[in-house]
Amino acid sequence: MTTKQDLPLAGIRVAEFGQFIAAPGAAMMLADLGADVIKIEAPRGDSARRFDGTSPQSPMFIAYNRGKRAIALDLRKPGGAEAARRLALSCDVVLHNARPGSMESLGLDAATLRAAKPSLIHASVTGFGTRGPSRARPGLDIAAQAESGMMSVTGEAGGMPLKAGFAVVDAATALATANAILAALFRRLRTGDGDTIETSLLSVGIQLQAQLWAEYQCSGALPVRSGNSQPKAAPAADLIAVSDGHLVVSAYLDEHWARLCDAIGQPQLTRDPRFSSNALRVQNRSAMRAILQDALCAYRGDDARALLERHQVVVGVVRDYRQVERSEDVLAAGVLRTVGDGTGGRITLPGLPFAMASLPSVAEPVVPRLGQHTAEVLSELGYGAAAILAMARERAIVVETDQSAQPNQSDQPDQSAETAGAHA
């Protein structure tokens, strides 16, 4: 087993001031690639630690924080704020999704930090950007889904708008932010200069819909909700019930439609005037879908998939999570990996969404406990044992082994609605 020093980002140090999903998810990707990610939390911790009432590590926190070191600083105390600034300037990357204005008030904003260290890469995630009238609004995934247009195109035809079944904009923002940071690191390698990166849940939510934006700009017609079907192609993502669940089928090009008709033993459908072109199949979608339903309903999902794939028809079985984790394709690709949950347990979670031939296997990453590495990281910054003890007594920091240093939770403000990248 190789070590983290063999990974692509070994030697890169990241300070993450993040909560919930967007910034922590981006930082976790950097940690998976070998960066030393130091997560700075308030004495109460990242609000995701207690998102659903579980403590000390909620599923949301476990999902986006493996492989990091965690320190707890009270940034309202001079000692905590000074330690945060010292840490930030020791890093290659500073990443946050704090509420607008809070980093400026602490001297942790891009202008202040990069004036002291021009090679620093400073990345921020907000809900709605930093320039418009909504710049001070709290950022939530659900608000971005609504205001990016995403909910307007999600749902059944004629029905109510729907959100996605998970925090898709938060998760995509994590990917986008990590990608921007990697680009900035590459640029710094060539030029020696750092960079200032800004992204928002709103901008990512809009970018995810690029195809629909192109269709809207070209036609002038607003996209509409169409359920599981694509409104301009048929069959395309059409849902078919089978004996043990559902599958989706796409065969909207004429040659693909012919293969589907052969697969279900009804080649004459290609000559049916209702279905002889994509436009006609869209117009007569209900009749087309009824025929496909009758032809496939007696099959088990995997048997129907095998039948259609023998005829080179695009098909997918709708699987639940239990079925996904047993999928031979998922197992073969190593999509899921084992993670230590920080309490002595182990959990299986999605790993990096790509493979690299040069990316070695490393030891199982662990989700950090609140304040677990406070003393360790402060020692690396030059703080002596006496100084660390004094800061703990002043409650400027939380050191995991010093329970007396942990403040009463009722004394700490809840910032759960003040951070971009929150699930709702």
C-alpha positions in Angstrom: 0.0 0.0 0.0 1.4 3.4 -1.0 1.1 6.5 1.1 -0.6 9.9 0.5 2.8 11.3 -0.5 2.5 9.3 -3.8 -0.7 11.1 -4.8 -0.9 13.9 -7.4 -1.5 16.8 -5.0 1.0 15.6 -2.4 2.7 18.7 -0.9 -0.3 21.0 -1.6 -1.9 22.5 1.6 -5.5 23.6 1.7 -7.3 25.6 4.4 -11.0 24.9 4.2 -13.5 27.2 6.0 -16.5 25.3 4.8 -19.9 24.0 5.9 -22.4 21.6 4.5 -21.6 20.4 0.9 -20.2 22.8 -1.7 -16.9 23.9 -0.2 -16.3 20.7 1.9 -17.0 18.6 -1.1 -14.5 20.5 -3.2 -11.9 20.2 -0.4 -12.5 16.5 -0.1 -11.8 15.9 -3.7 -8.5 17.7 -3.2 -7.8 15.5 -0.2 -8.6 12.4 -2.2 -6.0 13.5 -4.7 -3.4 13.9 -1.9 -3.7 17.5 -0.7 -3.3 18.2 3.1 -6.7 19.6 3.7 -7.1 21.4 7.1 -10.7 22.0 8.0 -11.3 25.0 10.2 -14.5 24.8 12.2 -16.2 26.9 14.8 -16.3 25.5 18.4 -19.7 24.0 17.5 -18.3 22.5 14.3 -19.5 22.5 10.8 -23.3 22.7 10.9 -23.4 19.5 8.8 -22.1 17.5 11.8 -25.6 17.8 13.3 -27.6 18.3 10.2 -30.2 15.7 10.9 -30.0 15.6 14.6 -27.3 12.9 14.7 -24.1 13.6 16.6 -21.2 14.0 16.5 -21.0 12.9 12.8 -24.1 13.1 10.6 -24.3 11.2 7.3 -23.9 14.5 5.5 -20.7 15.3 7.3 -19.3 11.8 6.8 -20.1 12.1 3.0 -18.0 15.2 2.4 -15.2 15.3 4.9 -13.0 12.2 4.7 -9.2 12.5 4.6 -9.0 15.9 6.2 -7.5 17.2 9.4 -9.9 19.2 11.6 -9.2 22.1 13.9 -11.7 24.1 15.9 -11.1 27.9 16.3 -13.3 30.6 17.7 -12.8 33.3 15.1 -14.5 35.8 17.4 -11.6 35.6 19.8 -8.3 37.4 18.8 -6.3 34.3 19.4 -8.5 32.2 17.1 -8.6 34.8 14.4 -4.8 35.2 14.4 -4.3 31.4 14.2 -6.7 31.3 11.3 -4.8 34.0 9.4 -1.5 32.3 10.2 -2.8 29.0 8.9 -4.3 30.6 5.8 -0.9 32.1 4.9 0.8 28.8 5.4 -1.4 27.2 2.7 -1.4 27.0 -1.1 -5.2 27.3 -1.2 -7.9 28.9 0.9 -11.4 27.7 0.3 -14.6 28.9 1.9 -18.4 29.2 1.5 -18.9 31.6 4.4 -21.6 34.2 4.3 -20.7 37.4 2.4 -18.6 39.9 4.3 -17.5 37.5 7.1 -14.1 36.7 5.6 -13.4 40.4 5.0 -14.2 41.2 8.6 -11.6 38.6 9.7 -8.9 39.6 7.2 -9.3 36.3 5.5 -10.6 37.6 2.2 -8.8 37.2 -1.1 -7.6 40.8 -1.3 -6.0 40.8 2.1 -4.5 37.4 2.0 -3.2 37.6 -1.5 -1.6 41.0 -0.8 0.5 39.2 1.8 1.0 36.1 -0.3 0.5 36.7 -4.1 1.0 33.0 -4.8 -2.1 32.0 -2.8 -5.1 30.6 -4.5 -8.3 31.9 -2.8 -11.6 30.2 -3.8 -15.1 31.3 -2.5 -18.5 29.8 -3.1 -21.6 31.9 -2.6 -25.3 31.3 -3.2 -25.9 34.0 -5.9 -22.5 35.6 -6.7 -20.8 38.7 -5.2 -22.0 41.4 -7.6 -25.7 41.3 -7.9 -28.5 42.4 -5.5 -28.7 38.9 -4.1 -25.1 38.9 -3.0 -25.9 38.9 0.7 -28.6 36.2 0.5 -27.9 32.9 2.2 -27.2 30.2 -0.3 -29.2 27.0 -0.4 -29.2 24.2 -3.0 -33.0 24.4 -3.2 -33.0 28.1 -3.9 -30.4 27.6 -6.6 -32.5 24.8 -8.2 -35.5 27.2 -8.2 -33.8 30.4 -9.4 -31.6 28.7 -12.1 -34.7 27.5 -13.9 -34.0 23.8 -13.0 -37.3 23.3 -11.2 -39.2 24.8 -14.0 -38.2 21.9 -16.3 -38.4 19.1 -13.7 -41.7 17.3 -13.0 -44.6 15.8 -14.8 -46.1 17.6 -17.8 -48.7 20.0 -16.5 -47.7 19.3 -12.9 -46.0 21.2 -10.2 -42.3 22.1 -10.4 -40.1 19.6 -8.6 -36.6 19.6 -7.1 -34.1 16.9 -7.9 -34.0 14.0 -5.5 -30.7 15.1 -4.0 -28.7 18.3 -3.6 -27.5 18.3 -7.2 -26.4 21.9 -7.3 -24.4 21.6 -4.2 -22.7 18.5 -5.4 -22.0 20.0 -8.9 -20.6 23.1 -7.3 -18.1 21.0 -5.3 -17.0 19.5 -8.6 -16.8 22.8 -10.4 -14.9 24.5 -7.5 -12.3 21.7 -7.3 -11.8 21.9 -11.1 -11.2 25.6 -10.9 -8.7 25.1 -8.1 -6.8 22.5 -10.1 -6.7 24.8 -13.0 -5.3 27.6 -10.8 -2.7 25.3 -9.3 -1.6 24.4 -12.9 -1.4 28.0 -13.8 0.6 28.8 -10.7 3.1 26.1 -11.7 3.7 27.9 -14.9 3.6 31.5 -13.7 4.2 31.5 -10.0 1.0 33.5 -9.5 -2.0 32.7 -7.4 -5.5 33.4 -8.3 -8.9 34.5 -7.0 -11.8 32.1 -7.8 -15.4 32.8 -7.3 -18.3 30.5 -8.1 -21.9 30.3 -7.0 -24.7 27.8 -6.7 -26.7 29.9 -9.1 -24.0 30.0 -11.8 -23.5 26.2 -11.5 -27.2 25.5 -11.6 -27.5 27.4 -14.8 -24.4 25.9 -16.4 -25.8 22.4 -15.8 -28.6 23.2 -18.2 -26.5 24.3 -21.1 -28.3 22.1 -23.6 -31.7 23.4 -22.7 -30.4 27.0 -22.8 -29.2 26.3 -26.4 -32.6 24.9 -27.3 -34.3 28.0 -25.8 -32.0 30.5 -27.5 -32.4 28.7 -30.9 -36.2 28.3 -30.7 -37.3 31.1 -28.4 -39.7 28.6 -26.8 -39.4 28.1 -23.0 -38.5 24.5 -22.0 -41.4 22.7 -20.3 -41.8 19.9 -17.8 -42.2 16.5 -19.5 -41.7 14.0 -16.7 -39.4 11.1 -17.6 -39.6 11.8 -21.3 -37.6 14.2 -23.4 -40.1 16.6 -25.0 -38.5 16.6 -28.5 -37.5 13.0 -28.9 -39.2 9.6 -28.6 -38.6 7.2 -27.2 -36.1 9.1 -25.1 -35.8 8.4 -21.4 -39.3 6.9 -21.5 -40.2 4.9 -18.4 -41.4 1.3 -18.9 -42.8 -0.9 -16.1 -41.4 -4.4 -16.0 -42.2 -7.3 -13.7 -39.8 -6.3 -10.9 -39.5 -2.6 -11.3 -38.9 -0.1 -14.2 -36.5 0.6 -17.0 -35.8 3.6 -19.2 -35.4 3.3 -23.0 -34.0 5.7 -25.6 -34.2 4.9 -29.3 -35.2 8.2 -31.0 -33.1 8.0 -34.1 -34.9 6.1 -36.9 -32.2 3.4 -37.1 -32.4 3.0 -33.3 -36.2 2.8 -33.4 -35.9 0.1 -36.0 -33.6 -1.9 -33.7 -36.0 -1.5 -30.8 -38.9 -2.7 -33.0 -36.9 -5.8 -34.0 -36.0 -6.5 -30.3 -39.6 -6.6 -29.3 -40.6 -8.7 -32.3 -42.6 -6.0 -34.1 -40.6 -4.8 -37.0 -43.8 -3.6 -38.7 -43.9 -0.6 -36.3 -41.3 1.1 -38.4 -43.9 1.4 -41.2 -46.7 2.4 -38.8 -47.7 6.0 -39.9 -47.9 7.0 -36.3 -44.2 6.2 -35.6 -42.4 6.5 -38.9 -40.4 9.6 -37.7 -39.2 11.0 -34.5 -41.6 13.9 -34.7 -44.5 11.5 -35.2 -43.4 9.4 -32.3 -43.3 12.5 -30.1 -46.8 13.3 -31.3 -48.1 9.8 -30.6 -46.0 9.1 -27.6 -48.8 7.6 -25.5 -49.6 5.0 -28.1 -46.0 4.2 -28.6 -45.3 3.8 -24.9 -48.4 1.5 -24.5 -47.0 -0.8 -27.2 -43.6 -0.9 -25.6 -45.2 -1.5 -22.2 -47.2 -4.4 -23.4 -44.1 -5.9 -25.1 -41.8 -5.7 -22.1 -44.0 -5.8 -19.0 -43.5 -9.6 -18.4 -39.7 -9.4 -18.4 -37.6 -8.9 -15.4 -35.6 -5.7 -15.7 -32.2 -7.3 -16.2 -33.7 -9.7 -18.8 -35.3 -6.8 -20.7 -32.0 -5.0 -20.6 -30.2 -8.0 -22.0 -32.7 -8.4 -24.8 -32.6 -4.7 -25.8 -28.8 -4.5 -25.6 -28.4 -7.5 -27.9 -30.1 -5.2 -30.5 -27.9 -2.2 -29.5 -30.7 -0.3 -27.9 -29.9 2.1 -25.1 -31.6 1.0 -21.9 -31.1 1.3 -18.2 -32.7 -0.5 -15.2 -34.0 1.8 -12.5 -32.1 0.6 -9.4 -32.3 1.5 -5.8 -29.2 2.0 -3.7 -29.1 -1.6 -2.4 -29.1 -2.8 -6.0 -26.5 -0.2 -7.0 -24.0 -1.3 -4.4 -24.3 -4.9 -5.6 -24.0 -4.0 -9.3 -21.2 -5.9 -11.0 -20.3 -2.7 -13.0 -20.0 -0.6 -9.8 -17.9 -3.3 -8.1 -15.6 -3.7 -11.1 -15.0 0.0 -11.4 -14.3 0.5 -7.7 -16.8 3.4 -7.6 -17.4 2.8 -3.8 -14.7 2.9 -1.2 -14.5 2.2 2.5 -14.1 5.2 4.8 -13.6 5.4 8.6 -16.5 7.4 10.0 -14.4 9.0 12.8 -16.1 7.1 15.6 -14.4 3.7 15.0 -16.9 2.5 12.4 -16.5 2.0 8.7 -18.9 3.1 5.9 -18.9 2.6 2.1 -19.2 5.8 0.1 -18.6 7.0 -3.5 -15.0 7.8 -4.2 -13.5 10.0 -6.9 -15.7 9.9 -10.0 -12.8 9.1 -12.3 -9.8 6.8 -12.4 -6.2 7.7 -13.2 -3.6 5.1 -14.2 -1.1 6.9 -11.9 -3.4 7.2 -9.0 -2.3 4.6 -6.4 -4.4 2.9 -3.7 -3.8 4.5 -0.3 -4.8 3.8 3.2 -8.5 4.0 4.1 -9.4 7.7 4.7 -11.0 8.7 8.0 -13.6 11.5 8.7 -12.0 13.8 11.4 -13.6 14.5 14.8 -14.2 18.0 15.9 -10.9 19.6 17.0 -9.1 16.3 16.5 -6.0 18.0 15.0 -6.1 21.4 16.6 -3.0 20.9 18.7 -1.1 19.2 15.9 -1.8 21.9 13.3 -1.1 24.8 15.7 2.2 23.1 16.6 3.1 23.1 12.9 2.4 26.8 12.8 4.9 27.5 15.6 2.6 27.5 18.7 4.2 26.0 21.7 2.4 23.7 24.2 1.9 26.5 26.7 0.4 28.8 24.1 -2.0 26.1 22.9 -3.0 25.4 26.5 -3.6 29.1 27.1 -5.7 29.4 23.9 -7.8 26.4 25.0 -8.4 28.0 28.5 -9.5 31.2 26.7 -11.8 29.1 24.6 -10.2 30.5 21.4 -9.7 26.9 20.3 -11.2 23.4 20.9 -8.7 20.7 21.5 -10.3 17.3 21.3 -8.6 15.9 24.4 -9.5 18.9 26.5 -13.2 18.7 27.1 -13.1 21.6 29.5 -12.2 23.8 26.5 -15.4 23.1 24.7 -17.9 25.9 25.1 -21.5 25.5 26.0 -23.3 25.0 22.6 -26.0 27.4 23.6 -23.4 30.2 23.6 -22.6 29.7 19.9 -24.7 31.2 17.1 -26.1 28.8 14.5 -24.9 29.8 11.1 -26.6 27.1 9.2 -28.6 29.5 7.0 -25.7 31.8 6.4 -23.5 29.6 4.3 -23.5 28.8 0.6 -23.8 25.1 -0.2 -26.4 23.9 2.2 -28.8 21.1 1.4 -32.5 21.7 1.7 
